[in-house]
Amino acid sequence: MYEQISTNKWKSGFLMFFFLIFVLGLGYVIGLAWAGPEHPYTGLIGLAIAMIIAFAMAFTSYYHSDKIALAISGAKPVGEGEYIRYRNAVEGLAIAAGIPTPKIYVIESPAMNAFATGRNPERASVAATTGLLEAMDDLELEGVIGHEMSHIKNYDILLQTITIVLVGTVILLSDIFLRSLWFSDDSDDSGGGWIFLIIGIILAILAPIVAQIIQLAISRKREYLADANSALLTRYPLGLASALEKLAGETRQLKTANKATAHLFIVQPLKTQKGTRGRLMNRLFDTHPPIEDRIERLQHMAGDFVPV
């Protein structure tokens, strides 16, 4: 299990590093495509524009993304004396994780799901639907809360915010470049200029798709990591595995969820008619890894723990 945690961490780190290089490289190439190889300094201008856009978007997301996610989801704070079982699970697992107790929210919905948000453990929140709280027994609920607590402890929410900002930067850069072609000067017919222009156009079209795939790959790795860390916190992987089995059978859609917040939830909240496990396109564009894979891994981990 520890080997799996280590593998998930370095794979996430590699994907994040590649993503940063990809965004900066896109800015540089688009800068060259604007003016051609005879003006190499425009590449640095494109690079600077990419960094400025990313910084501006990151600043806004860093301070407001959690409030936006909670508001969109219709989450309401849990008062003292309400949902005692839920509160006890959050408080107990926060102590086990060694982090402050996050703010506790509930979403009035019969659909089963949960998510965590916040830029760091000191400013974190956990939200669960009433459907999930009613359907899960104590061990299953602890498994779900342990998963969300792991997201908070591992700064996954901050990582996801950064990746969303990078995707937004790529889309914005691509859109700016493609729109600027309508107003560009076509008098330069040098071969080198046309080559860079064609490369820039191809990148501008394909870059948003590639960026989305990288973001989703990072999201899936962090889900596996949170599952493994939940097993460590609760000392009972089968609790989360049983919860995921119930979640896999959920047919009701969480009406307040959308594509912008789907990656936050413990399972995909948007019910779509997708193909079966193993199809490459489904694996590339899913926000979460297949539930059956997650259950399989947790069941395999169960052998690492000696019952007390």
BELPE-V369576 format. One record per residue. N is the residue number from 0. RES is the residue in one small letter. PSI is psi in whole degrees, 0 to 359 (NA if undefined). OMEGA is omega in whole degrees, -180 to 180 (* if undefined). D_FIRST is the distance of its C-alpha to the first C-alpha in Angstrom with 2 decimals. Layout:
N	RES	PSI	OMEGA	D_FIRST
N	RES	PSI	OMEGA	D_FIRST
This chain:
0	m	318	179	0.00
1	y	326	177	3.79
2	e	321	179	5.29
3	q	318	178	5.06
4	i	314	179	6.39
5	s	318	180	8.72
6	t	316	180	9.84
7	n	323	-179	10.72
8	k	313	-176	12.55
9	w	330	176	14.63
10	k	320	177	15.47
11	s	318	179	16.71
12	g	318	179	18.62
13	f	316	180	20.19
14	l	321	180	21.29
15	m	316	179	22.78
16	f	315	179	24.64
17	f	321	-180	25.94
18	f	314	179	27.06
19	l	314	179	29.07
20	i	321	-180	30.70
21	f	314	-178	31.48
22	v	314	-180	33.25
23	l	321	177	35.21
24	g	322	178	36.11
25	l	316	178	37.36
26	g	320	-179	39.56
27	y	314	-179	40.97
28	v	319	178	41.80
29	i	322	176	43.38
30	g	318	177	45.42
31	l	320	-178	46.72
32	a	331	180	47.46
33	w	319	-173	49.60
34	a	350	179	52.04
35	g	169	-175	51.40
36	p	342	-180	50.77
37	e	351	176	54.07
38	h	72	-173	52.63
39	p	338	-178	49.31
40	y	343	177	49.07
41	t	337	175	48.50
42	g	320	178	44.98
43	l	327	177	44.35
44	i	316	177	45.96
45	g	320	178	43.58
46	l	316	-180	40.66
47	a	319	179	42.11
48	i	318	178	42.60
49	a	318	-179	38.95
50	m	320	-180	37.87
51	i	314	179	40.41
52	i	314	-179	39.43
53	a	319	-179	35.70
54	f	316	-179	36.53
55	a	317	-180	38.86
56	m	322	-179	36.44
57	a	321	-179	33.55
58	f	313	180	35.84
59	t	314	-178	36.73
60	s	321	-176	33.23
61	y	319	-174	31.82
62	y	345	-173	34.33
63	h	353	-174	34.87
64	s	322	-178	31.97
65	d	317	179	30.61
66	k	320	180	34.12
67	i	315	-179	34.74
68	a	317	-180	31.57
69	l	320	-180	32.44
70	a	316	-180	36.08
71	i	322	-176	35.48
72	s	352	-179	33.22
73	g	28	-178	35.89
74	a	138	179	33.64
75	k	141	-179	35.61
76	p	144	178	34.76
77	v	124	-179	34.20
78	g	167	177	37.00
79	e	133	179	37.09
80	g	358	179	37.18
81	e	146	175	35.69
82	y	58	-175	32.50
83	i	316	-179	31.74
84	r	317	178	28.62
85	y	313	-180	27.18
86	r	317	-180	28.28
87	n	320	179	26.84
88	a	317	-180	23.36
89	v	313	-177	23.57
90	e	318	-180	25.06
91	g	317	-178	22.71
92	l	335	174	19.48
93	a	319	177	21.23
94	i	317	180	21.84
95	a	325	-180	18.24
96	a	347	180	17.24
97	g	33	179	20.20
98	i	160	176	22.14
99	p	152	179	25.60
100	t	122	180	26.02
101	p	162	173	26.41
102	k	144	-173	29.52
103	i	128	-179	29.28
104	y	158	176	30.83
105	v	144	178	31.55
106	i	122	-180	32.63
107	e	96	179	35.33
108	s	139	177	34.20
109	p	343	178	33.57
110	a	138	-178	30.82
111	m	123	175	27.30
112	n	171	180	25.26
113	a	157	175	24.12
114	f	164	175	23.48
115	a	150	178	23.26
116	t	168	-177	25.52
117	g	146	-174	26.92
118	r	344	177	27.01
119	n	168	-178	25.28
120	p	333	-180	24.02
121	e	339	-178	27.65
122	r	50	-175	28.99
123	a	159	178	26.45
124	s	149	175	27.11
125	v	135	179	25.37
126	a	137	178	27.27
127	a	149	178	26.96
128	t	155	178	29.50
129	t	329	178	31.67
130	g	319	179	30.69
131	l	317	-178	27.01
132	l	327	180	28.05
133	e	328	-173	30.35
134	a	334	-173	28.09
135	m	138	170	24.90
136	d	181	-173	24.80
137	d	316	-178	23.46
138	l	322	179	19.87
139	e	318	179	19.74
140	l	319	177	21.39
141	e	322	177	18.99
142	g	316	180	16.07
143	v	313	-179	18.19
144	i	324	176	19.31
145	g	322	177	15.87
146	h	312	-179	15.04
147	e	324	178	18.36
148	m	326	178	18.02
149	s	322	176	14.92
150	h	319	-179	17.21
151	i	311	-177	19.80
152	k	324	-178	17.89
153	n	6	-179	16.52
154	y	34	-180	20.11
155	d	325	-179	19.21
156	i	319	177	22.66
157	l	319	178	24.38
158	l	317	179	22.56
159	q	323	177	23.60
160	t	317	179	27.08
161	i	316	-179	27.36
162	t	322	177	26.42
163	i	320	177	28.93
164	v	318	180	31.51
165	l	319	176	30.98
166	v	316	178	31.41
167	g	322	178	34.51
168	t	316	179	35.81
169	v	313	-179	35.53
170	i	317	-179	37.33
171	l	316	178	39.98
172	l	316	-180	40.63
173	s	317	-179	40.94
174	d	317	179	43.28
175	i	316	-178	45.41
176	f	312	-178	45.79
177	l	323	178	46.73
178	r	326	-178	49.20
179	s	339	180	50.71
180	l	332	180	51.72
181	w	334	-177	54.38
182	f	10	-176	56.04
183	s	159	178	55.51
184	d	118	-177	58.40
185	d	12	-176	58.61
186	s	338	-180	61.35
187	d	108	-178	59.05
188	d	23	180	58.99
189	s	144	-177	57.65
190	g	316	-178	55.26
191	g	321	-180	52.60
192	g	317	-180	52.75
193	w	323	179	52.31
194	i	312	-180	49.33
195	f	326	179	47.47
196	l	316	179	48.61
197	i	316	178	47.27
198	i	317	-180	43.90
199	g	318	180	43.81
200	i	315	180	44.64
201	i	315	179	42.00
202	l	318	-178	39.32
203	a	328	179	40.56
204	i	317	-175	40.25
205	l	334	-174	36.87
206	a	315	179	35.15
207	p	325	179	34.50
208	i	314	179	32.81
209	v	317	-179	30.59
210	a	319	179	29.80
211	q	319	179	28.86
212	i	318	179	26.49
213	i	316	179	24.75
214	q	315	-179	24.54
215	l	326	177	23.02
216	a	318	177	20.44
217	i	316	-180	19.37
218	s	317	-178	19.39
219	r	321	179	17.15
220	k	321	-179	14.45
221	r	332	177	14.68
222	e	317	176	14.45
223	y	318	-179	11.04
224	l	318	180	10.01
225	a	324	176	12.01
226	d	314	-179	10.53
227	a	319	179	6.99
228	n	327	175	9.19
229	s	320	178	11.43
230	a	322	178	9.17
231	l	319	-178	9.03
232	l	315	-176	12.75
233	t	342	-175	13.93
234	r	21	-178	11.94
235	y	84	-178	12.66
236	p	331	-176	10.69
237	l	340	176	13.81
238	g	311	178	16.03
239	l	322	179	14.93
240	a	317	179	14.81
241	s	321	178	18.36
242	a	319	180	19.44
243	l	327	177	18.51
244	e	319	177	20.50
245	k	318	-180	23.42
246	l	328	179	23.11
247	a	331	-180	23.13
248	g	2	-179	26.47
249	e	127	180	27.97
250	t	347	-179	31.23
251	r	141	-179	32.75
252	q	137	176	32.54
253	l	108	-171	32.12
254	k	333	-178	35.51
255	t	353	180	34.85
256	a	151	176	31.91
257	n	181	-176	32.77
258	k	333	-179	31.40
259	a	331	-177	31.32
260	t	356	-174	29.00
261	a	324	-176	27.03
262	h	343	-177	23.98
263	l	330	-170	23.65
264	f	159	-178	23.06
265	i	329	172	19.95
266	v	160	-180	21.42
267	q	117	-178	24.32
268	p	347	-178	27.40
269	l	115	-178	29.94
270	k	115	-179	30.65
271	t	157	179	31.72
272	q	80	-179	32.73
273	k	165	-179	30.09
274	g	184	-177	29.48
275	t	168	179	26.88
276	r	140	175	23.31
277	g	343	180	23.22
278	r	130	-173	26.32
279	l	313	-176	26.03
280	m	322	177	28.17
281	n	319	-180	26.31
282	r	326	-179	22.97
283	l	322	-171	24.75
284	f	10	173	26.49
285	d	144	176	24.20
286	t	340	-178	23.03
287	h	152	173	19.87
288	p	160	179	17.63
289	p	134	-178	18.77
290	i	322	-178	18.00
291	e	327	176	17.59
292	d	318	-179	14.75
293	r	318	179	12.96
294	i	318	180	13.84
295	e	315	180	12.74
296	r	318	-180	9.11
297	l	320	178	9.25
298	q	324	177	11.15
299	h	324	180	8.81
300	m	333	-175	6.14
301	a	332	180	9.42
302	g	346	179	9.71
303	d	349	-175	7.35
304	f	133	179	10.08
305	v	122	-180	13.63
306	p	140	179	16.34
307	v	NA	*	18.83
